[in-house]
Amino acid sequence: MSMMYIGAGGWAYFKVPGMDSLAAYSKAFDFVEVNSTFYTTPSMEMVRSWRQRVTDNFMFSVRCHGDLTHKIPAFPNRGKL
């Protein structure tokens, strides 16, 4: 049977007084979509800091950068239909 992960798009809005937003979010959910990667590529230092603030079983999904989805035409199957 497949696993289903429940989460939301981003954690910045997840506010708990006295807690880091990502750490607090990870206590409520086990998955998050990183929306910021649509606009910019995070540094490895930033990604490491995300990983250090969550549990080992926490899952991240990153959005494809907007240049790939909205600016660069990609038609890999054109001509094959």
C-alpha positions, 0 to 999 in steps of 0.5 A: 500500500502507498503512503500518503503524506499530508502537509501544506504549501509553505510554513512561514504562516505557521506561527506558534509563539516562541517557536521557529515556524518550520520546527512548529510546522513539522510537529503538526505535519510530516510533509511540506511543499517548498514554494520559494523554489519556484522563485529562487534556488536556495543555497545548500546552507539554507537547505541544510538548515531546513533539514536540521529543524525537522525530524528525520522522517519529515519530507520536503517537496520542492517546486520546479523553478518558474523559468522551467515551467513558465519561460522556457518552452518545453515540448518533449513529445512534439512530433510523437503524437 
